[in-house]
Amino acid sequence: MLKFLILCFIGLSVFGYTFPYDGDVLVLNDNTINAAIKQYDYLLVEFYASWCGHCKQFAPEYSQFATQVKEAGQPFIVAKLNGGDQEKQAMNRYKVSSFPTIILLIKGHAVPYNGDRSANGLMNFVTQALEDKLARVDEIDDVYKFLSDNSLSVLYFVKDSQQPELQIYSLAAKIFPNLKFGYTTSAYARKLYDVDEGQIVLFRTFEERRKEFTDQITLEKLTNFLYENSTPSFEELDNKSYASIFNKNTPALILFWSQSSQETKEVLKLIAPNIKKRITVVSVYSDNYMLNQVTGQLFINTPTFPSLYYYKTTNEVYKFEGQITVENVMRFVHGANNGKIARKQKSQPIPTQTSTVLKVVGDTFDELVLNSNKNTLVQFCQSSSSKCYEPEFEDLAKELKDNQNLVLAQIDLSYNDLESVKIENYPGFKLYIPMVTSNPVNFDQEFSKENLYAFVKQNVQLTHTESNKSKSDL
């Protein structure tokens, strides 16, 4: 065992840091990720949490994948970072909000992986991501075709194919897989498009049709230019912008509008160019085919038109109140960014009750639990990251259902906000007693149906004596 531990923590000392390994997987943390980025051009990083069931299930596959990569001599390093327990700086930097999340870092720039959790899927993703994506278009007809075939094209007007900045340009092409990158040595093309030798131009089909990169060519400056100019300042939401916002936790102003509220779009069009570097601005028409998906992400049960929301992360959404004007919206964004506006409380839609366990959501918690005249035992789940004891809790509810003074309830805090409730370990159980619901009794034993029943019996005067007798068999 000692030999195994020693082998696991043998690492490379780089820039004053020592990188430990778990098998063939490089282990990172907030203090070492920058050093790893300096050492390795290509890092595939899994952000995981020790308590995440999906992560535990995926761990053997990821470890096997790392061994395959090492044995094949692939030009990238397989790494992992425990973001669920302590390493929060890297989580925030790369906008990770769920586990496991896998990101390919190219010189520190993130390319997210959205495929299945398999070694084959990962290998195909990285192989394609690292392919040379530059198209050489020296003939003027090829230049025309390259620009006409793509709605977003980047063209580098170079003197010859040996220009050293092409290496930086090639890296940028890998970081932006949705853009098409080409280069041309044609002097005629430079004259036709009125550009100087060595200039990079982004051709697009929206707003200004071309944007010229005029700065010194470094990877940081070029990627910043492309981030800022490769998307419209303001657009109707579609699959691409939906994924950019909700899969990557990109801050966004989201306007819900209808035919009778078109003037609100004009307001957002004025605002969008001024905040585009920090916040994506999109509209969602009342007939937009993705309306239900967006309202689900924002926990809006019944959308109104017009209405405006500021999405910062999954757990931080703000609703605008008042008349939609440039001044009011800018004040709203500033207030939300500076903690002066309360975030919107999440709540799932009020469910139809189909089981013995009472299903509670954020909007019904006060009514069904805090203001109830019955003793209410609540199971607090977080289904996105931990187990909910569904069958066991349901069985106990059935066995106690004849007690008229007792209700067993459940709420999923992954999708419902309760500021008054703090749960350290999921799932948690609290017993709310009428008249003293502000001070619930915590169940702090190891979960079992027997222990939970004993807890209820100790704190509640059960009314159904026949049921009570049967509980000795539990």
LOLUMPA-815582 format. One record per residue (C-alpha): residue in three letters; y, x, z. Coordinates in nm, 3 decimals, always signed. Each point is the difference from the previous one (the first is absolute). Layout:
// LOLUMPA-815582
TORSE residuo       v       u       w
TORSE     ALA       Y       X       Z
...
This chain:
// LOLUMPA-815582
TORSE residuo       v       u       w
TORSE     MET  +0.000  +0.000  +0.000
TORSE     LEU  +0.238  +0.283  +0.092
TORSE     LYS  -0.077  +0.175  -0.328
TORSE     PHE  +0.079  -0.323  -0.188
TORSE     LEU  +0.335  -0.038  +0.174
TORSE     ILE  +0.093  +0.360  -0.071
TORSE     LEU  -0.082  -0.043  -0.369
TORSE     CYS  +0.198  -0.322  -0.017
TORSE     PHE  +0.315  +0.164  +0.126
TORSE     ILE  -0.008  +0.314  -0.212
TORSE     GLY  +0.310  -0.024  -0.218
TORSE     LEU  +0.250  +0.190  -0.206
TORSE     SER  +0.304  +0.139  +0.172
TORSE     VAL  +0.299  -0.075  -0.223
TORSE     PHE  +0.368  +0.015  +0.086
TORSE     GLY  -0.089  +0.035  +0.368
TORSE     TYR  -0.233  -0.304  -0.001
TORSE     THR  -0.377  -0.012  +0.024
TORSE     PHE  -0.168  -0.273  -0.199
TORSE     PRO  -0.312  -0.138  +0.166
TORSE     TYR  -0.282  -0.152  -0.204
TORSE     ASP  -0.239  -0.284  +0.065
TORSE     GLY  -0.283  +0.097  -0.232
TORSE     ASP  +0.177  +0.056  -0.333
TORSE     VAL  +0.295  -0.227  +0.085
TORSE     LEU  +0.325  +0.172  +0.099
TORSE     VAL  +0.142  -0.156  +0.318
TORSE     LEU  +0.378  -0.046  +0.002
TORSE     ASN  +0.260  -0.122  +0.247
TORSE     ASP  +0.378  -0.042  +0.005
TORSE     ASN  +0.049  +0.367  +0.085
TORSE     THR  -0.217  +0.145  -0.277
TORSE     ILE  +0.042  -0.230  -0.300
TORSE     ASN  +0.310  +0.182  -0.129
TORSE     ALA  -0.179  +0.334  +0.018
TORSE     ALA  -0.294  -0.148  -0.191
TORSE     ILE  +0.235  -0.133  -0.269
TORSE     LYS  +0.147  +0.349  -0.042
TORSE     GLN  -0.346  +0.154  -0.024
TORSE     TYR  -0.163  -0.255  -0.232
TORSE     ASP  +0.156  -0.160  -0.308
TORSE     TYR  -0.249  -0.288  +0.012
TORSE     LEU  -0.112  -0.167  +0.324
TORSE     LEU  -0.203  -0.320  +0.019
TORSE     VAL  +0.072  -0.143  +0.346
TORSE     GLU  -0.172  -0.288  +0.177
TORSE     PHE  +0.214  -0.161  +0.269
TORSE     TYR  -0.244  -0.152  +0.250
TORSE     ALA  -0.024  -0.132  +0.354
TORSE     SER  -0.281  +0.067  +0.247
TORSE     TRP  -0.022  -0.369  +0.087
TORSE     CYS  -0.007  -0.121  -0.362
TORSE     GLY  -0.338  -0.146  -0.099
TORSE     HIS  +0.060  +0.051  -0.374
TORSE     CYS  +0.087  +0.365  +0.066
TORSE     LYS  -0.323  +0.056  +0.196
TORSE     GLN  -0.200  -0.159  -0.278
TORSE     PHE  +0.174  +0.213  -0.264
TORSE     ALA  -0.021  +0.331  +0.193
TORSE     PRO  -0.348  +0.113  -0.127
TORSE     GLU  +0.096  -0.075  -0.362
TORSE     TYR  +0.326  +0.193  +0.034
TORSE     SER  -0.176  +0.296  +0.162
TORSE     GLN  -0.257  +0.005  -0.280
TORSE     PHE  +0.280  -0.016  -0.257
TORSE     ALA  +0.173  +0.301  +0.161
TORSE     THR  -0.323  +0.201  -0.031
TORSE     GLN  -0.035  -0.097  -0.368
TORSE     VAL  +0.359  +0.110  -0.064
TORSE     LYS  -0.055  +0.335  +0.172
TORSE     GLU  -0.328  +0.071  -0.180
TORSE     ALA  +0.152  -0.092  -0.339
TORSE     GLY  +0.297  +0.232  +0.056
TORSE     GLN  +0.252  -0.278  -0.060
TORSE     PRO  +0.370  +0.102  +0.017
TORSE     PHE  +0.085  -0.230  +0.291
TORSE     ILE  -0.068  -0.016  +0.372
TORSE     VAL  -0.151  -0.301  +0.179
TORSE     ALA  +0.174  -0.067  +0.333
TORSE     LYS  +0.044  -0.268  +0.264
TORSE     LEU  +0.263  -0.089  +0.258
TORSE     ASN  -0.044  -0.224  +0.303
TORSE     GLY  +0.303  -0.225  -0.040
TORSE     GLY  -0.125  -0.287  +0.213
TORSE     ASP  +0.009  +0.171  +0.336
TORSE     GLN  +0.277  +0.258  +0.010
TORSE     GLU  +0.119  +0.154  -0.327
TORSE     LYS  +0.290  -0.234  -0.087
TORSE     GLN  +0.244  +0.228  -0.186
TORSE     ALA  -0.223  +0.043  -0.306
TORSE     MET  -0.085  -0.372  +0.016
TORSE     ASN  +0.367  -0.092  -0.023
TORSE     ARG  +0.074  +0.266  -0.262
TORSE     TYR  -0.263  -0.137  -0.239
TORSE     LYS  +0.046  -0.366  +0.103
TORSE     VAL  -0.359  -0.046  +0.117
TORSE     SER  -0.054  -0.340  +0.162
TORSE     SER  -0.377  -0.056  -0.013
TORSE     PHE  -0.323  +0.195  +0.038
TORSE     PRO  -0.157  +0.168  -0.175
TORSE     THR  +0.275  +0.095  -0.246
TORSE     ILE  -0.065  +0.279  -0.250
TORSE     ILE  +0.283  +0.190  -0.168
TORSE     LEU  -0.002  +0.290  -0.244
TORSE     LEU  +0.283  +0.239  +0.086
TORSE     ILE  +0.127  +0.200  -0.295
TORSE     LYS  +0.236  +0.262  +0.143
TORSE     GLY  +0.059  -0.248  +0.282
TORSE     HIS  +0.075  -0.296  -0.230
TORSE     ALA  -0.225  -0.299  +0.054
TORSE     VAL  -0.220  -0.168  -0.260
TORSE     PRO  -0.184  -0.287  +0.175
TORSE     TYR  -0.367  -0.077  -0.058
TORSE     ASN  -0.082  -0.370  -0.037
TORSE     GLY  -0.362  +0.015  -0.115
TORSE     ASP  -0.327  -0.064  +0.179
TORSE     ARG  -0.115  +0.217  +0.288
TORSE     SER  -0.258  +0.205  -0.184
TORSE     ALA  -0.047  +0.363  -0.092
TORSE     ASN  -0.012  -0.089  -0.371
TORSE     GLY  +0.319  -0.205  +0.023
TORSE     LEU  +0.184  +0.280  +0.176
TORSE     MET  -0.121  +0.267  -0.241
TORSE     ASN  +0.105  -0.206  -0.304
TORSE     PHE  +0.340  -0.066  +0.156
TORSE     VAL  +0.078  +0.365  +0.078
TORSE     THR  -0.142  +0.127  -0.330
TORSE     GLN  +0.221  -0.240  -0.197
TORSE     ALA  +0.301  +0.071  +0.220
TORSE     LEU  -0.023  +0.376  -0.060
TORSE     GLU  -0.048  -0.020  -0.376
TORSE     ASP  +0.274  +0.143  -0.221
TORSE     LYS  +0.213  -0.301  -0.089
TORSE     LEU  +0.255  +0.161  -0.232
TORSE     ALA  +0.016  -0.112  -0.362
TORSE     ARG  +0.141  +0.247  -0.251
TORSE     VAL  +0.199  -0.184  -0.269
TORSE     ASP  +0.161  +0.249  -0.238
TORSE     GLU  +0.006  -0.214  -0.315
TORSE     ILE  +0.284  -0.252  -0.001
TORSE     ASP  -0.240  -0.286  -0.090
TORSE     ASP  -0.205  +0.091  +0.308
TORSE     VAL  +0.316  -0.009  +0.210
TORSE     TYR  +0.082  -0.350  -0.131
TORSE     LYS  -0.352  -0.123  +0.073
TORSE     PHE  -0.008  +0.155  +0.348
TORSE     LEU  +0.323  -0.173  +0.099
TORSE     SER  -0.083  -0.334  -0.162
TORSE     ASP  -0.351  -0.024  +0.148
TORSE     ASN  +0.117  +0.032  +0.361
TORSE     SER  +0.252  -0.204  +0.199
TORSE     LEU  +0.063  +0.301  +0.226
TORSE     SER  -0.008  +0.340  -0.166
TORSE     VAL  +0.117  +0.341  +0.114
TORSE     LEU  +0.075  +0.252  -0.274
TORSE     TYR  +0.076  +0.367  +0.058
TORSE     PHE  +0.190  +0.169  -0.285
TORSE     VAL  -0.116  +0.363  +0.022
TORSE     LYS  +0.053  +0.311  -0.211
TORSE     ASP  -0.370  +0.082  -0.011
TORSE     SER  -0.327  -0.079  +0.180
TORSE     GLN  +0.026  +0.314  +0.213
TORSE     GLN  +0.299  -0.125  +0.199
TORSE     PRO  -0.088  +0.069  +0.369
TORSE     GLU  +0.155  -0.328  +0.123
TORSE     LEU  -0.280  -0.184  -0.182
TORSE     GLN  -0.224  +0.077  +0.300
TORSE     ILE  +0.235  -0.195  +0.228
TORSE     TYR  +0.023  -0.276  -0.260
TORSE     SER  -0.380  -0.018  -0.018
TORSE     LEU  -0.024  -0.041  +0.379
TORSE     ALA  +0.252  -0.284  -0.013
TORSE     ALA  -0.219  -0.172  -0.262
TORSE     LYS  -0.290  +0.003  +0.246
TORSE     ILE  +0.215  -0.152  +0.276
TORSE     PHE  +0.112  -0.288  -0.225
TORSE     PRO  -0.318  -0.129  -0.168
TORSE     ASN  +0.179  -0.317  -0.117
TORSE     LEU  +0.251  +0.195  -0.212
TORSE     LYS  -0.073  +0.165  -0.332
TORSE     PHE  +0.110  +0.364  -0.023
TORSE     GLY  +0.052  +0.191  -0.322
TORSE     TYR  +0.181  +0.306  -0.130
TORSE     THR  +0.130  +0.105  -0.337
TORSE     THR  +0.115  +0.326  -0.153
TORSE     SER  +0.166  -0.181  -0.292
TORSE     ALA  +0.361  +0.108  -0.060
TORSE     TYR  +0.039  -0.307  -0.220
TORSE     ALA  -0.103  -0.226  +0.292
TORSE     ARG  +0.262  +0.168  +0.222
TORSE     LYS  +0.266  -0.066  -0.263
TORSE     LEU  -0.117  -0.356  -0.065
TORSE     TYR  +0.006  -0.095  +0.370
TORSE     ASP  +0.312  +0.208  +0.068
TORSE     VAL  -0.145  +0.212  +0.280
TORSE     ASP  +0.016  +0.368  +0.084
TORSE     GLU  -0.293  +0.235  +0.003
TORSE     GLY  -0.176  -0.013  +0.338
TORSE     GLN  +0.109  -0.357  +0.079
TORSE     ILE  -0.230  -0.270  +0.142
TORSE     VAL  +0.064  -0.365  -0.090
TORSE     LEU  -0.156  -0.314  +0.148
TORSE     PHE  -0.021  -0.277  -0.263
TORSE     ARG  -0.044  -0.351  +0.139
TORSE     THR  +0.017  -0.365  -0.109
TORSE     PHE  +0.235  -0.128  +0.270
TORSE     GLU  +0.364  +0.047  +0.108
TORSE     GLU  +0.128  +0.330  -0.146
TORSE     ARG  -0.258  +0.080  -0.266
TORSE     ARG  +0.003  +0.372  +0.069
TORSE     LYS  +0.070  +0.212  +0.307
TORSE     GLU  +0.054  +0.371  -0.034
TORSE     PHE  -0.114  +0.253  +0.257
TORSE     THR  +0.274  +0.263  +0.007
TORSE     ASP  -0.081  +0.191  +0.320
TORSE     GLN  -0.189  +0.326  +0.046
TORSE     ILE  -0.370  -0.063  -0.057
TORSE     THR  -0.183  +0.009  +0.331
TORSE     LEU  -0.287  -0.229  +0.096
TORSE     GLU  +0.198  -0.157  +0.282
TORSE     LYS  +0.307  -0.076  -0.213
TORSE     LEU  -0.203  -0.126  -0.296
TORSE     THR  -0.221  -0.231  +0.210
TORSE     ASN  +0.306  -0.138  +0.181
TORSE     PHE  +0.159  -0.075  -0.337
TORSE     LEU  -0.312  -0.181  -0.121
TORSE     TYR  -0.044  -0.196  +0.325
TORSE     GLU  +0.356  -0.125  -0.027
TORSE     ASN  +0.006  -0.086  -0.369
TORSE     SER  -0.349  -0.110  -0.106
TORSE     THR  +0.027  -0.354  +0.138
TORSE     PRO  +0.264  -0.270  -0.057
TORSE     SER  +0.263  -0.049  +0.268
TORSE     PHE  -0.093  -0.368  +0.012
TORSE     GLU  -0.292  -0.188  -0.157
TORSE     GLU  -0.226  -0.301  +0.032
TORSE     LEU  -0.303  +0.093  +0.206
TORSE     ASP  -0.325  +0.072  -0.188
TORSE     ASN  -0.333  +0.170  +0.076
TORSE     LYS  +0.149  +0.348  -0.025
TORSE     SER  +0.299  -0.058  +0.228
TORSE     TYR  -0.220  -0.201  +0.240
TORSE     ALA  -0.237  +0.297  +0.037
TORSE     SER  +0.290  +0.242  +0.036
TORSE     ILE  +0.150  -0.203  +0.284
TORSE     PHE  -0.298  -0.125  +0.197
TORSE     ASN  -0.263  +0.268  -0.066
TORSE     LYS  +0.242  +0.285  +0.067
TORSE     ASN  +0.219  -0.168  +0.264
TORSE     THR  +0.311  +0.049  -0.213
TORSE     PRO  +0.311  -0.162  +0.156
TORSE     ALA  +0.108  -0.297  -0.211
TORSE     LEU  +0.250  -0.283  -0.018
TORSE     ILE  -0.189  -0.305  -0.127
TORSE     LEU  +0.188  -0.302  -0.131
TORSE     PHE  -0.178  -0.335  -0.041
TORSE     TRP  +0.191  -0.204  -0.258
TORSE     SER  -0.026  -0.308  -0.220
TORSE     GLN  +0.181  -0.137  -0.304
TORSE     SER  +0.269  -0.153  +0.223
TORSE     SER  +0.078  +0.328  +0.179
TORSE     GLN  +0.041  +0.247  -0.287
TORSE     GLU  +0.337  +0.114  +0.135
TORSE     THR  -0.179  +0.180  +0.285
TORSE     LYS  -0.165  +0.230  -0.256
TORSE     GLU  +0.343  +0.110  -0.118
TORSE     VAL  +0.083  +0.106  +0.356
TORSE     LEU  -0.316  +0.209  +0.024
TORSE     LYS  +0.071  +0.160  -0.339
TORSE     LEU  +0.330  +0.128  +0.138
TORSE     ILE  -0.164  +0.135  +0.315
TORSE     ALA  -0.312  +0.159  -0.151
TORSE     PRO  +0.154  +0.313  -0.164
TORSE     ASN  +0.169  +0.097  +0.328
TORSE     ILE  -0.317  -0.007  +0.212
TORSE     LYS  -0.267  +0.080  -0.258
TORSE     LYS  -0.068  +0.350  +0.136
TORSE     ARG  -0.108  -0.149  +0.332
TORSE     ILE  -0.096  -0.362  -0.065
TORSE     THR  -0.176  -0.177  -0.289
TORSE     VAL  +0.163  -0.331  -0.099
TORSE     VAL  -0.213  -0.274  -0.158
TORSE     SER  +0.015  -0.373  -0.060
TORSE     VAL  -0.282  -0.255  +0.022
TORSE     TYR  +0.048  -0.315  -0.207
TORSE     SER  -0.132  -0.329  +0.139
TORSE     ASP  -0.265  -0.005  -0.278
TORSE     ASN  -0.086  +0.371  +0.024
TORSE     TYR  -0.378  +0.038  -0.023
TORSE     MET  +0.008  +0.239  +0.298
TORSE     LEU  +0.203  -0.229  +0.227
TORSE     ASN  -0.287  -0.077  +0.238
TORSE     GLN  -0.097  +0.366  +0.030
TORSE     VAL  +0.356  +0.102  +0.089
TORSE     THR  +0.051  -0.280  +0.253
TORSE     GLY  -0.333  +0.097  +0.155
TORSE     GLN  +0.114  +0.362  +0.039
TORSE     LEU  +0.323  -0.116  +0.166
TORSE     PHE  -0.176  -0.266  +0.212
TORSE     ILE  +0.209  -0.279  -0.150
TORSE     ASN  -0.184  -0.329  +0.032
TORSE     THR  +0.242  -0.210  -0.209
TORSE     PRO  +0.250  +0.191  -0.217
TORSE     THR  +0.349  -0.139  -0.060
TORSE     PHE  +0.221  +0.069  -0.303
TORSE     PRO  +0.219  +0.195  +0.018
TORSE     SER  -0.103  +0.220  +0.290
TORSE     LEU  +0.018  +0.375  +0.053
TORSE     TYR  -0.225  +0.236  +0.196
TORSE     TYR  +0.018  +0.370  +0.077
TORSE     TYR  -0.347  +0.158  +0.008
TORSE     LYS  -0.013  +0.341  +0.169
TORSE     THR  -0.369  +0.020  +0.095
TORSE     THR  -0.285  -0.244  +0.055
TORSE     ASN  +0.109  -0.039  +0.361
TORSE     GLU  +0.374  +0.001  -0.062
TORSE     VAL  +0.143  -0.287  -0.204
TORSE     TYR  +0.351  -0.147  +0.035
TORSE     LYS  +0.124  -0.340  -0.119
TORSE     PHE  +0.356  -0.033  -0.125
TORSE     GLU  +0.205  -0.289  +0.143
TORSE     GLY  +0.321  -0.126  -0.156
TORSE     GLN  +0.164  -0.007  -0.340
TORSE     ILE  -0.132  +0.258  -0.247
TORSE     THR  +0.304  +0.214  -0.087
TORSE     VAL  +0.030  +0.372  -0.064
TORSE     GLU  +0.182  +0.060  +0.329
TORSE     ASN  -0.239  -0.213  +0.208
TORSE     VAL  -0.315  +0.153  -0.148
TORSE     MET  +0.124  +0.358  +0.045
TORSE     ARG  +0.091  -0.080  +0.362
TORSE     PHE  -0.347  -0.151  +0.047
TORSE     VAL  -0.178  +0.311  -0.134
TORSE     HIS  +0.214  +0.228  +0.216
TORSE     GLY  -0.069  -0.212  +0.309
TORSE     ALA  -0.376  +0.000  -0.063
TORSE     ASN  -0.004  +0.379  -0.050
TORSE     ASN  +0.191  +0.055  +0.323
TORSE     GLY  -0.194  -0.235  +0.228
TORSE     LYS  +0.273  -0.263  +0.023
TORSE     ILE  -0.210  -0.278  -0.155
TORSE     ALA  -0.328  -0.128  +0.143
TORSE     ARG  -0.296  +0.030  -0.233
TORSE     LYS  -0.181  -0.310  -0.121
TORSE     GLN  -0.298  -0.093  +0.216
TORSE     LYS  -0.328  -0.012  -0.193
TORSE     SER  -0.211  -0.314  +0.010
TORSE     GLN  -0.291  -0.117  -0.207
TORSE     PRO  +0.006  -0.358  -0.126
TORSE     ILE  -0.106  -0.256  +0.261
TORSE     PRO  -0.377  -0.029  -0.053
TORSE     THR  -0.228  -0.301  -0.010
TORSE     GLN  -0.218  +0.013  +0.311
TORSE     THR  -0.364  +0.027  -0.110
TORSE     SER  -0.171  +0.173  +0.294
TORSE     THR  -0.037  -0.033  +0.376
TORSE     VAL  +0.232  +0.297  +0.044
TORSE     LEU  +0.364  -0.109  -0.036
TORSE     LYS  +0.167  +0.201  -0.277
TORSE     VAL  +0.355  +0.093  +0.101
TORSE     VAL  +0.276  +0.157  -0.215
TORSE     GLY  +0.340  +0.142  +0.087
TORSE     ASP  +0.181  -0.330  -0.059
TORSE     THR  -0.239  -0.197  +0.224
TORSE     PHE  -0.058  +0.247  +0.285
TORSE     ASP  +0.269  -0.144  +0.228
TORSE     GLU  -0.112  -0.360  -0.054
TORSE     LEU  -0.377  +0.055  +0.021
TORSE     VAL  -0.013  +0.274  +0.264
TORSE     LEU  +0.318  +0.051  +0.202
TORSE     ASN  +0.084  -0.372  +0.027
TORSE     SER  -0.356  -0.127  +0.028
TORSE     ASN  -0.111  -0.200  +0.305
TORSE     LYS  -0.346  +0.159  -0.026
TORSE     ASN  -0.134  +0.340  +0.094
TORSE     THR  -0.009  +0.198  -0.325
TORSE     LEU  -0.211  +0.311  -0.054
TORSE     VAL  +0.142  +0.184  -0.300
TORSE     GLN  -0.172  +0.269  -0.203
TORSE     PHE  +0.262  +0.225  -0.165
TORSE     CYS  -0.145  +0.161  -0.313
TORSE     GLN  +0.130  +0.247  -0.252
TORSE     SER  -0.237  -0.061  -0.289
TORSE     SER  +0.163  +0.262  -0.224
TORSE     SER  -0.115  +0.283  +0.227
TORSE     SER  -0.252  -0.119  +0.259
TORSE     LYS  -0.284  -0.244  +0.064
TORSE     CYS  +0.054  -0.361  +0.102
TORSE     TYR  -0.282  -0.146  +0.205
TORSE     GLU  -0.036  -0.310  -0.218
TORSE     PRO  -0.361  -0.119  +0.057
TORSE     GLU  -0.020  +0.095  +0.369
TORSE     PHE  +0.334  -0.163  +0.083
TORSE     GLU  -0.092  -0.308  -0.202
TORSE     ASP  -0.333  -0.030  +0.189
TORSE     LEU  +0.179  +0.020  +0.334
TORSE     ALA  +0.251  -0.264  -0.111
TORSE     LYS  -0.283  -0.237  -0.092
TORSE     GLU  -0.168  +0.051  +0.335
TORSE     LEU  +0.326  -0.070  +0.187
TORSE     LYS  +0.133  -0.277  -0.224
TORSE     ASP  -0.072  -0.282  +0.250
TORSE     ASN  +0.248  +0.148  +0.248
TORSE     GLN  +0.308  -0.209  -0.067
TORSE     ASN  +0.232  +0.240  +0.182
TORSE     LEU  -0.093  +0.305  -0.211
TORSE     VAL  +0.070  +0.110  -0.358
TORSE     LEU  -0.121  +0.313  -0.175
TORSE     ALA  +0.246  +0.119  -0.265
TORSE     GLN  +0.041  +0.289  -0.242
TORSE     ILE  +0.296  +0.160  -0.179
TORSE     ASP  +0.006  +0.289  -0.247
TORSE     LEU  +0.290  +0.233  +0.076
TORSE     SER  -0.037  +0.174  -0.336
TORSE     TYR  +0.173  -0.301  -0.152
TORSE     ASN  +0.188  -0.159  +0.291
TORSE     ASP  +0.278  +0.145  +0.217
TORSE     LEU  +0.021  -0.072  +0.373
TORSE     GLU  +0.275  +0.196  +0.174
TORSE     SER  -0.114  -0.123  +0.342
TORSE     VAL  -0.352  +0.140  -0.038
TORSE     LYS  -0.101  +0.364  +0.032
TORSE     ILE  -0.359  +0.097  -0.078
TORSE     GLU  -0.114  +0.358  +0.055
TORSE     ASN  -0.357  -0.029  -0.127
TORSE     TYR  -0.130  -0.250  -0.254
TORSE     PRO  -0.138  -0.252  +0.029
TORSE     GLY  +0.170  -0.097  +0.326
TORSE     PHE  -0.045  -0.308  +0.217
TORSE     LYS  +0.254  -0.178  +0.219
TORSE     LEU  -0.038  -0.320  +0.203
TORSE     TYR  +0.311  -0.219  +0.005
TORSE     ILE  +0.014  -0.237  +0.298
TORSE     PRO  +0.238  -0.302  -0.015
TORSE     MET  +0.333  +0.045  +0.179
TORSE     VAL  -0.046  +0.380  +0.021
TORSE     THR  -0.047  +0.086  -0.369
TORSE     SER  +0.259  +0.276  +0.027
TORSE     ASN  -0.251  +0.197  +0.207
TORSE     PRO  -0.342  -0.035  -0.169
TORSE     VAL  -0.316  +0.144  +0.156
TORSE     ASN  -0.135  +0.297  -0.197
TORSE     PHE  -0.370  +0.043  -0.072
TORSE     ASP  -0.053  +0.374  +0.044
TORSE     GLN  -0.378  +0.035  -0.002
TORSE     GLU  -0.231  +0.105  -0.281
TORSE     PHE  -0.048  -0.292  -0.236
TORSE     SER  -0.312  -0.209  +0.029
TORSE     LYS  -0.047  -0.375  +0.002
TORSE     GLU  -0.135  +0.026  +0.353
TORSE     ASN  +0.299  +0.198  +0.129
TORSE     LEU  +0.248  -0.231  -0.170
TORSE     TYR  -0.169  -0.309  +0.145
TORSE     ALA  +0.005  +0.153  +0.350
TORSE     PHE  +0.371  +0.075  -0.047
TORSE     VAL  +0.071  -0.362  -0.095
TORSE     LYS  -0.205  -0.138  +0.289
TORSE     GLN  +0.183  +0.228  +0.245
TORSE     ASN  +0.345  -0.122  -0.111
TORSE     VAL  -0.055  -0.360  -0.116
TORSE     GLN  -0.142  -0.300  +0.186
TORSE     LEU  -0.257  -0.106  -0.258
TORSE     THR  -0.038  -0.377  -0.014
TORSE     HIS  -0.336  -0.044  -0.166
TORSE     THR  -0.258  +0.083  +0.265
TORSE     GLU  -0.300  -0.052  -0.227
TORSE     SER  +0.136  +0.264  -0.235
TORSE     ASN  +0.063  +0.226  +0.294
TORSE     LYS  -0.362  -0.008  +0.098
TORSE     SER  -0.112  +0.100  -0.348
TORSE     LYS  +0.223  +0.306  +0.008
TORSE     SER  -0.235  +0.173  +0.240
TORSE     ASP  -0.220  +0.049  -0.305
TORSE     LEU  +0.266  +0.195  -0.185
